[in-house]
Amino acid sequence: MQSSGHRFRDVEHHPLLADNDSYDSSSSSEADMAERVWFIRDGCGMVCAIMTWLLVVYADFVVTFVMLLPSKDFWYSVINGVLFNCLAVLALSSHLRTMLTDPGAVPKGNATKEYMDNLQLKPGEVIYKCPKCCSIKPERAHHCSICKRCIRKMDHHCPWVNNCVGEKNQRFFVLFTMYIALISAHALVLCGFQFFSCVRGQWTECSDFSPPVTVILMIFLCLEGFLFLTFTAVMFGTQIHSICNDETEIERLKSEKPTWERRLRWEGMKSVFGGQPSLLWINPFAGFRIRRLLLRGKKGGPEFSV
């Protein structure tokens, strides 16, 4: 496809169109998309997301009803119970925000002659489009075969959050890995104390459950905590490293030479987490507009983008 003022090529990589020249300047469709609830209808991803919630609920059940409530130390139970449950709420909230936030999808089918003419491109300028979703590919965008969309600054597709990790939801994914790592470490510490307490007391009045059931529940929790701590701690470190180097995982694996001006480490962190350092950086509820969702629900229910 070729017009008089520019060349139009079907390619997969190295787009020349910058983010500022992309579809963000469109009048209505992008604004409508931003207000929709983003959700990917992928069977594997939905199963993994449900498993994530069930594993966190299981850990909370064991910590609360097997270890803390039977404890004779009131303040030990209260402090650890409040701390663990707060971390669990923050982790699940971060998971929801990651899963239901548009990761930076490029609108489908915007690679039309009419739209190209509205871009007012310079003569001879090359614009790249994705042949799979027929969209103009901004710089550093990649096509996700599961989301079936081109995603700006796509890092990877994570089935555990049933979504891509990209430009708009990377902060929530980093918070999700951080809080899961913290509650996993907390659960392992509590298991260690509980085992020590039960062995010292010869398993008498150690738990409201029988000793065999208590041991089985705690062993499964230790295995879960160890696996989740290892995975999320590594992923958290990888994400922070990528942010500081202003390089996505896909770009690193493909050894793509940067055609953009890389941000400094601190500038990269502020770009992802938003503004100057504050408690908002670790708050998964920051920017959440529940009033807008309620208003849209009254008008006809939430809309889903796929």
C-alpha positions in Angstrom: 0.0 0.0 0.0 1.5 3.3 -1.0 0.4 6.9 -0.9 1.8 10.0 -2.4 3.5 11.4 0.8 4.9 8.3 2.5 5.8 4.7 2.2 3.8 2.0 4.0 5.5 -1.3 4.8 4.3 -4.6 6.4 7.0 -5.5 8.8 7.2 -6.9 12.3 10.1 -5.0 13.9 11.9 -1.7 14.2 9.1 0.8 13.6 10.1 4.4 13.0 6.9 6.0 14.3 7.5 7.5 17.7 5.0 7.1 20.5 4.1 10.8 20.3 3.1 10.3 16.6 1.0 7.3 17.3 -2.7 6.8 17.6 -2.8 8.6 21.0 -3.9 11.8 19.2 -7.1 10.2 18.0 -10.3 11.8 19.0 -12.7 9.2 20.3 -11.7 5.5 20.0 -8.7 5.7 22.2 -10.6 7.6 24.9 -13.3 4.9 24.7 -10.8 2.2 25.0 -9.2 3.7 28.1 -12.5 3.5 29.9 -13.1 -0.1 29.1 -12.3 -2.9 31.4 -9.4 -4.7 29.7 -9.7 -8.5 29.9 -8.1 -11.3 27.8 -10.2 -14.3 27.1 -7.4 -16.9 27.2 -8.2 -20.2 28.9 -4.7 -20.9 30.1 -4.3 -17.4 31.5 -7.7 -17.5 33.3 -6.8 -20.8 34.9 -3.4 -19.5 36.1 -5.0 -16.3 37.4 -7.6 -18.3 39.4 -4.8 -20.5 40.7 -2.9 -17.5 41.9 -5.8 -16.3 43.9 -6.5 -19.7 45.3 -2.9 -20.2 46.4 -2.9 -16.8 48.2 -6.3 -17.6 49.9 -4.8 -21.0 51.0 -1.8 -19.3 52.5 -4.0 -16.9 54.3 -6.1 -19.7 55.6 -3.1 -21.7 57.0 -1.5 -18.6 58.5 -4.7 -17.3 60.1 -6.5 -20.5 61.3 -3.6 -23.0 61.8 -0.8 -20.8 63.2 -2.1 -17.4 64.5 -5.5 -17.9 66.0 -4.5 -20.9 68.2 -1.5 -19.0 69.5 -1.6 -17.9 73.1 0.4 -14.8 72.4 -2.3 -12.2 71.6 -0.1 -9.5 70.2 2.0 -12.0 68.1 -1.3 -13.1 66.5 -2.7 -9.6 66.0 0.5 -8.0 64.5 1.3 -10.9 62.2 -2.3 -11.4 61.2 -2.8 -7.7 60.3 0.6 -7.6 58.4 0.0 -10.8 56.5 -3.5 -9.9 55.5 -2.6 -6.4 54.4 0.2 -7.7 52.2 -2.3 -10.3 50.8 -4.8 -7.6 49.9 -2.1 -5.4 48.3 -0.8 -8.4 46.3 -4.2 -9.4 45.0 -5.1 -5.8 44.3 -1.9 -5.4 42.3 -2.8 -8.6 40.4 -6.2 -7.3 39.5 -4.8 -4.0 38.3 -2.2 -5.8 36.2 -4.8 -8.1 34.7 -7.6 -5.6 34.1 -5.4 -2.6 32.9 -4.8 -2.0 29.2 -1.0 -2.8 28.9 -0.6 -0.2 26.1 -2.4 -1.8 23.2 -2.3 -0.2 19.8 -5.8 0.2 18.3 -6.6 -2.4 15.7 -7.1 -1.5 12.1 -5.8 2.1 12.3 -3.5 1.6 9.4 -5.8 3.1 6.9 -5.2 5.6 4.1 -7.5 8.1 5.7 -5.7 8.0 9.0 -2.3 8.1 7.3 -3.3 11.3 5.6 -4.3 12.9 8.9 -0.8 12.2 10.3 0.7 14.8 8.1 3.9 12.8 7.5 6.9 14.2 5.8 7.5 13.2 2.2 9.3 9.8 2.0 8.8 9.0 5.7 8.4 5.3 6.3 5.6 4.0 8.5 5.5 0.4 9.6 2.3 -1.5 10.2 1.6 -4.9 11.8 0.2 -7.3 9.2 -1.4 -9.4 12.0 -3.6 -6.7 13.5 -3.4 -4.1 10.8 -2.2 -1.4 13.1 0.5 1.2 12.9 3.3 0.1 15.1 4.8 2.7 17.3 8.5 2.5 18.2 9.3 -0.4 20.6 5.8 -2.0 20.1 5.6 -5.8 19.6 2.7 -8.0 18.6 1.4 -10.5 21.2 -0.1 -13.6 19.7 -2.2 -14.2 22.8 -3.6 -10.7 23.2 -3.8 -10.5 19.4 -2.7 -6.8 19.6 0.5 -4.8 19.3 1.6 -3.7 22.8 3.7 -0.6 23.4 6.9 -1.4 25.3 5.8 -5.0 25.6 8.0 -6.8 28.2 6.4 -10.2 28.1 3.0 -12.0 28.3 2.5 -13.4 31.8 -0.2 -16.2 32.1 -0.2 -15.7 35.9 -1.8 -12.3 35.4 -3.6 -13.3 32.1 -2.2 -10.2 30.4 0.8 -8.7 28.7 3.2 -6.6 30.8 3.6 -3.3 28.9 3.8 0.4 29.1 0.7 1.1 31.1 0.6 -1.8 33.6 4.3 -2.6 34.3 4.1 -0.7 37.6 1.3 -3.0 38.9 3.1 -6.1 37.8 6.2 -5.0 39.7 4.1 -4.3 42.8 2.4 -7.8 42.4 5.8 -9.6 42.3 7.0 -7.5 45.3 4.0 -8.2 47.5 3.9 -11.9 46.6 7.6 -12.2 47.5 7.0 -10.4 50.8 4.0 -12.5 51.9 5.9 -15.7 50.8 8.9 -14.7 53.0 6.5 -13.8 55.9 4.7 -17.2 55.6 8.1 -19.1 55.6 9.2 -17.2 58.8 5.9 -17.9 60.5 6.1 -21.6 59.5 9.6 -21.8 61.0 8.4 -20.3 64.3 5.3 -22.6 64.3 7.3 -25.8 63.7 9.7 -24.8 66.5 6.8 -24.0 68.9 5.0 -27.3 68.0 8.1 -29.5 68.5 8.9 -27.8 71.8 5.4 -28.3 73.0 5.2 -31.8 71.7 2.3 -30.8 69.5 0.0 -30.3 72.4 -2.3 -27.3 71.9 -0.3 -26.4 68.9 -3.2 -26.0 66.6 -7.0 -26.6 66.5 -6.2 -29.3 63.8 -4.8 -32.7 64.5 -1.0 -32.9 64.3 -0.9 -34.9 61.0 -3.3 -32.3 59.3 -1.3 -29.4 60.8 2.0 -30.9 59.5 0.6 -31.5 56.0 -0.9 -28.0 55.7 2.3 -26.4 56.8 4.5 -28.4 54.5 2.4 -27.4 51.5 2.6 -23.8 52.7 6.4 -24.0 52.9 6.6 -25.5 49.4 4.3 -22.8 48.1 6.1 -20.0 49.9 9.5 -21.2 48.7 8.5 -21.5 45.1 6.6 -18.2 45.0 9.4 -16.4 46.8 12.0 -17.7 44.4 10.0 -16.9 41.3 8.7 -13.5 42.2 11.9 -12.3 43.7 13.8 -13.1 40.5 11.0 -11.6 38.4 11.0 -8.4 40.6 14.7 -8.0 40.2 14.5 -8.6 36.5 11.8 -6.0 36.1 13.7 -3.4 38.2 16.8 -4.1 36.1 14.9 -3.6 32.9 13.3 -0.4 34.1 16.7 1.0 35.1 18.2 0.1 31.8 15.2 1.3 29.8 15.0 -2.1 28.0 12.2 -4.6 27.8 12.7 -8.3 28.1 11.9 -8.8 24.5 14.4 -6.2 23.4 17.1 -7.9 25.6 16.4 -11.4 24.3 16.4 -10.2 20.7 19.5 -8.1 21.3 17.8 -5.1 19.6 20.0 -2.1 19.2 18.3 0.9 20.8 17.0 3.4 18.3 15.6 5.5 21.1 17.4 7.7 23.7 17.6 5.7 26.8 16.5 7.2 30.0 18.7 7.4 33.0 18.0 4.9 35.8 16.2 7.3 38.0 14.2 8.8 35.1 13.2 5.3 34.1 11.8 4.5 37.6 9.9 7.8 37.7 8.5 7.1 34.2 7.1 3.7 35.2 6.0 4.5 38.8 4.9 8.1 38.1 6.4 11.3 39.4 8.7 11.8 42.4 9.2 9.0 44.9 6.3 8.8 47.4 4.1 6.2 49.0 2.0 6.2 45.8 4.7 4.2 44.2 3.8 1.2 46.3 0.1 1.8 46.3 -1.8 -0.4 43.7 -5.0 1.7 44.3 -3.4 4.9 43.0 -5.2 6.3 39.9 -8.1 3.9 40.4 -11.4 5.6 39.4 -14.2 3.6 40.9 -16.7 6.3 40.3 -16.2 6.2 36.5 -16.6 2.4 36.6 -19.9 2.7 38.6 -21.2 5.4 36.2 -20.4 3.2 33.2 -22.0 0.2 34.9 -25.2 2.2 35.3 -25.2 3.1 31.6 -25.0 -0.5 30.5 -22.4 -2.6 32.3 -18.6 -2.7 31.9 -17.1 -3.1 28.4 -14.4 -5.6 27.8 -11.5 -5.1 25.4 -9.8 -8.1 23.9 
